[in-house]
Amino acid sequence: MILIWGWKPYLTLLATGNLVCARCHNPAAHRLHRLRKKFTLFWIPLFTTSTRYYLDCTFCGLQSTLTEQDAERCTAQLNASAAPQQPGPPPYGQQAPPPYGQQAPPPYGQTPPKH
């Protein structure tokens, strides 16, 4: 009988946000990754053999290893520093304000005023 076994890495992105890099001292985007290595038997992952956390600087490429507690704190900090969402279009039935210097069109069914 032949047994086929091995390990497979699984990389998960946990958080992204802006931090000041320890090497290049630039305020740049950082990514927090979790790398799990799983034991496989016949290409089926059975259990996790190791877990590591990495923080990447997108500006200079510095990759630092973190402990699980540091990764949890870093996740909270990166989520807090995430940029606020841009406002979307107005809800259905409402009109967006006209661009600066232009007059808003009249409501449906009304004629525009004559100048």
Backbone torsions as a table, in degrees:
resi	resn	phi	psi	omega
1	MET	NA	137.7	-179.6
2	ILE	-103.8	130.7	174.9
3	LEU	-107.6	129.0	175.8
4	ILE	-111.7	116.3	-177.9
5	TRP	-138.0	163.8	179.1
6	GLY	177.2	-162.0	179.3
7	TRP	-129.7	146.4	176.8
8	LYS	-133.3	130.5	177.0
9	PRO	-84.6	143.3	175.2
10	TYR	-123.7	116.1	-177.3
11	LEU	-103.7	127.3	-178.9
12	THR	-124.7	130.7	174.8
13	LEU	-83.2	118.7	-176.8
14	LEU	-92.5	-41.1	-176.7
15	ALA	-161.4	156.7	172.2
16	THR	-135.8	150.8	178.8
17	GLY	176.5	177.2	-177.4
18	ASN	-95.5	129.4	174.3
19	LEU	-138.6	164.8	173.7
20	VAL	-89.9	125.0	-176.5
21	CYS	-71.2	142.7	180.0
22	ALA	-73.8	-25.6	-177.9
23	ARG	-95.0	-52.2	-175.1
24	CYS	-93.4	-9.3	178.0
25	HIS	58.3	28.5	176.2
26	ASN	-102.6	140.1	172.2
27	PRO	-74.8	104.0	-173.6
28	ALA	-133.3	165.8	176.8
29	ALA	-69.8	138.2	176.7
30	HIS	-123.7	146.4	178.0
31	ARG	-118.2	135.2	176.7
32	LEU	-107.0	120.6	-178.0
33	HIS	-115.7	149.1	169.9
34	ARG	-115.0	126.0	178.5
35	LEU	-111.3	115.8	176.9
36	ARG	-109.2	131.0	175.1
37	LYS	-104.3	123.8	-176.4
38	LYS	-116.2	141.2	175.2
39	PHE	-76.5	134.2	-179.8
40	THR	-121.5	144.1	174.7
41	LEU	-129.3	117.8	-173.4
42	PHE	55.4	43.9	177.0
43	TRP	65.0	15.6	177.1
44	ILE	-106.4	119.2	178.6
45	PRO	-68.4	127.3	-176.7
46	LEU	-103.4	-49.6	-178.5
47	PHE	-153.8	158.2	-179.8
48	THR	-81.6	129.7	178.3
49	THR	-97.7	-30.5	177.9
50	SER	-155.3	153.8	177.5
51	THR	-134.7	131.7	177.4
52	ARG	-133.7	153.4	178.9
53	TYR	-119.9	136.1	-179.1
54	TYR	-128.8	141.9	174.6
55	LEU	-116.4	122.1	-177.1
56	ASP	-110.6	135.0	170.3
57	CYS	-91.0	125.4	-178.5
58	THR	-80.0	-11.2	-179.4
59	PHE	-85.3	-52.4	-175.9
60	CYS	-109.1	-11.6	177.8
61	GLY	87.7	8.7	178.5
62	LEU	-61.5	130.8	178.0
63	GLN	-121.5	118.5	-179.5
64	SER	-118.4	145.5	-179.8
65	THR	-90.8	137.6	-179.3
66	LEU	-121.5	156.5	171.1
67	THR	-81.3	171.1	-179.0
68	GLU	-64.6	-40.1	179.1
69	GLN	-66.4	-42.1	177.5
70	ASP	-64.8	-36.4	179.1
71	ALA	-66.0	-38.4	177.8
72	GLU	-65.1	-43.4	177.6
73	ARG	-65.0	-40.2	-179.8
74	CYS	-67.0	-37.3	177.0
75	THR	-60.8	-44.9	178.7
76	ALA	-63.3	-41.6	-179.4
77	GLN	-68.5	-41.0	179.8
78	LEU	-68.3	-38.7	177.6
79	ASN	-67.4	-32.7	178.3
80	ALA	-72.5	-29.7	-177.6
81	SER	-90.3	2.7	-179.5
82	ALA	-64.6	144.7	-178.5
83	ALA	-67.4	143.1	177.3
84	PRO	-67.1	152.3	-179.1
85	GLN	-71.9	143.7	176.6
86	GLN	-73.2	144.4	178.3
87	PRO	-66.6	142.4	-178.9
88	GLY	-91.3	-169.7	178.6
89	PRO	-68.2	159.1	179.7
90	PRO	-66.7	157.0	178.8
91	PRO	-60.3	159.4	-178.6
92	TYR	-59.3	133.7	179.8
93	GLY	96.8	-13.6	177.6
94	GLN	-107.6	149.3	-179.7
95	GLN	-101.6	146.2	173.1
96	ALA	-75.3	152.1	178.1
97	PRO	-64.2	149.2	-179.5
98	PRO	-70.0	156.5	175.9
99	PRO	-60.5	157.7	-177.7
100	TYR	-57.6	131.6	176.9
101	GLY	89.2	0.2	179.5
102	GLN	-117.7	152.3	179.7
103	GLN	-92.6	144.2	179.3
104	ALA	-69.3	143.9	177.7
105	PRO	-68.6	155.5	180.0
106	PRO	-70.6	157.3	176.7
107	PRO	-61.3	160.1	-176.8
108	TYR	-60.9	132.5	177.9
109	GLY	93.9	-5.7	179.4
110	GLN	-109.9	150.2	178.1
111	THR	-88.7	146.8	179.0
112	PRO	-71.3	151.1	178.4
113	PRO	-68.2	146.8	178.7
114	LYS	-93.9	141.7	-178.7
115	HIS	-96.7	NA	NA
